[in-house]
Amino acid sequence: MNNPTGIRLKFCHAALLGTTALVCLSVVEPVFAETFNVDTDSDKTNGGYIINGSDTLNVNAPIETVNKSGVHATGSGNTVNINSADGEVSVTGPNSNGILNDGENSTVTVNSGTKITVDGSAGSNNFVHGIQNKGAGNTTIIGGTIDVTGFQARGVKGYLQTQKLTEVLSTGVINVNGEGAAG
């Protein structure tokens, strides 16, 4: 049995494969689903949380921002819920979004008794949106109120007819005001 080289070669391949797997796993940043609750008033986008894929954001208290989105979700598979009578997103400033969804296959629900308000009236030729969905396959359910004022105001804006579903429930209201405004 004079083949120690063959055994050593198999050992080297196994060691190399194991080392390669460890290096690959250490380079890839894992994405974990998290649930965030905004339970106190906030002037930060997302209440200060990062929504970046497979996350849930429950807005149970007012988020009020100036010149930036009230909620901004990236990545896919996120869920954003505007809940309870105190759940509100209020944004002031041109080129603003109440909720900006850059991800795909996500769901935004504005529940009954809640509100998204966007006031972009101070700017001109700047688009304002209650909810703007940029990715494909998103679902938007409106049971509360969306009020948007400004140039090219939109209640819910999707791109290239890529939205899976926008449903306005019997309790849902979308109000838009301004030059070129459309629901």
Backbone torsions as a table, in degrees:
resi	resn	phi	psi	omega
1	MET	NA	76.5	-174.7
2	ASN	-107.2	64.7	-179.8
3	ASN	-140.3	53.2	178.8
4	PRO	-67.7	-23.7	179.8
5	THR	-66.2	-41.0	179.5
6	GLY	-62.5	-40.5	178.5
7	ILE	-67.5	-42.8	179.4
8	ARG	-63.7	-37.5	179.9
9	LEU	-63.2	-42.6	177.7
10	LYS	-62.9	-41.0	178.5
11	PHE	-63.0	-42.7	179.7
12	CYS	-63.5	-41.4	177.9
13	HIS	-62.7	-43.0	179.7
14	ALA	-64.0	-41.9	179.3
15	ALA	-65.3	-41.6	179.4
16	LEU	-65.2	-42.9	178.3
17	LEU	-62.7	-43.0	178.2
18	GLY	-63.7	-42.3	178.6
19	THR	-65.2	-41.6	178.0
20	THR	-61.3	-42.8	179.1
21	ALA	-62.8	-42.3	178.9
22	LEU	-63.8	-42.3	179.5
23	VAL	-64.0	-44.6	179.8
24	CYS	-61.8	-43.3	-179.7
25	LEU	-67.7	-32.2	-178.9
26	SER	-76.9	-21.9	-179.9
27	VAL	-82.6	-34.1	-177.5
28	VAL	-80.7	126.2	177.7
29	GLU	-85.1	120.1	-177.9
30	PRO	-71.0	148.8	177.0
31	VAL	-111.7	122.7	-179.3
32	PHE	-116.1	136.9	176.8
33	ALA	-71.1	132.9	179.0
34	GLU	-132.4	154.6	175.0
35	THR	-115.4	127.5	-179.5
36	PHE	-119.8	139.1	178.9
37	ASN	-121.3	123.1	174.2
38	VAL	-94.1	102.3	-175.3
39	ASP	-109.2	-6.1	176.1
40	THR	-130.3	154.9	-179.7
41	ASP	-52.4	141.1	-178.8
42	SER	-142.1	147.0	173.8
43	ASP	-111.0	16.2	-179.4
44	LYS	-109.6	144.7	174.1
45	THR	-55.0	134.9	-179.3
46	ASN	61.2	16.1	-176.2
47	GLY	68.8	17.0	179.8
48	GLY	96.6	-1.7	179.9
49	TYR	-93.7	158.2	176.4
50	ILE	-104.3	122.1	179.2
51	ILE	-107.6	105.6	-170.3
52	ASN	-134.3	25.5	174.7
53	GLY	131.2	122.5	179.1
54	SER	61.3	22.5	-179.6
55	ASP	-99.3	160.8	174.2
56	THR	-122.7	130.8	175.1
57	LEU	-118.8	119.1	176.4
58	ASN	-105.6	114.1	179.9
59	VAL	-95.9	106.6	-177.7
60	ASN	-111.6	0.4	-179.6
61	ALA	-145.6	163.3	-176.8
62	PRO	-64.6	137.0	166.5
63	ILE	-112.9	119.9	-179.1
64	GLU	-125.1	114.8	-178.1
65	THR	-122.9	160.4	176.7
66	VAL	-124.7	126.5	177.5
67	ASN	60.2	26.7	173.7
68	LYS	-157.6	158.6	-177.7
69	SER	-63.6	145.2	175.2
70	GLY	-71.4	-42.2	175.8
71	VAL	-129.7	133.8	177.4
72	HIS	-136.3	113.1	-179.2
73	ALA	-112.9	133.7	175.5
74	THR	-120.7	168.8	-178.0
75	GLY	76.8	179.3	-175.5
76	SER	-111.4	161.0	174.3
77	GLY	76.1	22.7	178.5
78	ASN	-82.7	157.3	173.5
79	THR	-128.4	126.2	176.2
80	VAL	-119.8	124.0	179.2
81	ASN	-120.5	123.9	171.3
82	ILE	-96.3	111.8	-169.3
83	ASN	-114.4	161.0	171.9
84	SER	53.8	170.7	-178.2
85	ALA	-65.0	-24.3	-179.5
86	ASP	-89.7	-10.1	178.9
87	GLY	-74.2	110.2	-175.7
88	GLU	-146.5	144.4	172.4
89	VAL	-121.3	121.9	-178.1
90	SER	-127.9	123.6	-175.8
91	VAL	-128.4	135.8	176.0
92	THR	-123.1	133.3	176.2
93	GLY	134.9	150.4	179.8
94	PRO	-67.9	155.6	178.1
95	ASN	55.8	44.7	-174.2
96	SER	-113.4	158.0	176.5
97	ASN	-129.9	135.4	170.1
98	GLY	-64.5	-53.3	175.4
99	ILE	-128.7	124.5	175.3
100	LEU	-111.4	116.2	-179.4
101	ASN	-110.3	102.6	179.1
102	ASP	-87.1	-5.4	-175.4
103	GLY	-95.9	179.0	179.2
104	GLU	-113.9	158.6	174.7
105	ASN	52.8	41.4	-179.7
106	SER	-112.0	164.5	-179.9
107	THR	-126.9	131.3	173.6
108	VAL	-117.8	127.1	178.3
109	THR	-124.6	122.2	174.4
110	VAL	-104.1	101.4	-173.0
111	ASN	-74.8	159.1	179.4
112	SER	-54.3	135.8	178.9
113	GLY	87.5	-0.4	179.6
114	THR	-108.1	172.0	-172.5
115	LYS	-149.3	143.1	167.9
116	ILE	-119.8	124.8	179.9
117	THR	-123.8	126.7	176.8
118	VAL	-127.0	121.4	178.9
119	ASP	-116.7	98.0	178.2
120	GLY	-107.9	22.1	-174.0
121	SER	-67.2	-18.8	-178.7
122	ALA	-71.8	-22.9	-178.5
123	GLY	-100.7	164.1	174.7
124	SER	-126.3	145.8	-178.9
125	ASN	58.6	28.7	175.0
126	ASN	-121.5	127.3	-176.3
127	PHE	-76.7	142.6	176.7
128	VAL	-130.1	142.9	-175.6
129	HIS	-137.7	140.7	170.4
130	GLY	-68.3	-54.1	175.3
131	ILE	-133.3	128.3	176.9
132	GLN	-120.7	117.9	177.5
133	ASN	-104.7	117.2	-180.0
134	LYS	-97.4	-25.2	-177.3
135	GLY	-90.6	173.3	-178.3
136	ALA	-91.4	155.0	172.0
137	GLY	73.0	22.2	-179.5
138	ASN	-86.8	150.6	177.4
139	THR	-117.4	131.9	177.6
140	THR	-125.8	126.8	-179.4
141	ILE	-121.4	121.9	-176.9
142	ILE	-110.6	110.9	174.2
143	GLY	-115.5	-14.3	179.1
144	GLY	-103.6	-150.7	-175.8
145	THR	-116.7	137.9	171.8
146	ILE	-121.4	120.9	176.4
147	ASP	-117.3	120.7	-179.0
148	VAL	-130.4	130.0	178.9
149	THR	-127.8	130.1	176.7
150	GLY	148.6	179.1	-179.0
151	PHE	-64.1	130.4	179.4
152	GLN	53.6	38.9	-179.4
153	ALA	-60.6	136.2	177.9
154	ARG	-132.3	136.0	175.3
155	GLY	-70.8	-56.1	176.0
156	VAL	-131.9	123.7	-177.8
157	LYS	-118.6	125.2	174.0
158	GLY	-122.2	158.7	-177.5
159	TYR	-103.4	135.0	170.8
160	LEU	50.7	36.7	178.4
161	GLN	52.6	37.7	-178.3
162	THR	-93.7	2.1	-176.5
163	GLN	-79.2	138.8	179.9
164	LYS	-71.4	-47.7	-175.9
165	LEU	-160.7	133.4	165.8
166	THR	-123.5	115.8	-177.1
167	GLU	-119.5	127.6	174.8
168	VAL	-105.6	114.2	-179.1
169	LEU	-74.7	171.3	-178.6
170	SER	-61.5	-24.1	178.5
171	THR	-91.4	-4.1	-175.7
172	GLY	-84.5	141.6	179.5
173	VAL	-137.6	133.4	174.1
174	ILE	-123.4	118.7	177.8
175	ASN	-115.1	127.3	176.2
176	VAL	-128.9	140.3	-178.7
177	ASN	-140.1	143.1	176.5
178	GLY	129.2	170.6	-178.7
179	GLU	-62.6	125.3	178.6
180	GLY	72.6	18.1	-177.8
181	ALA	-68.9	143.9	176.4
182	ALA	-151.8	144.3	-177.7
183	GLY	-62.3	NA	NA
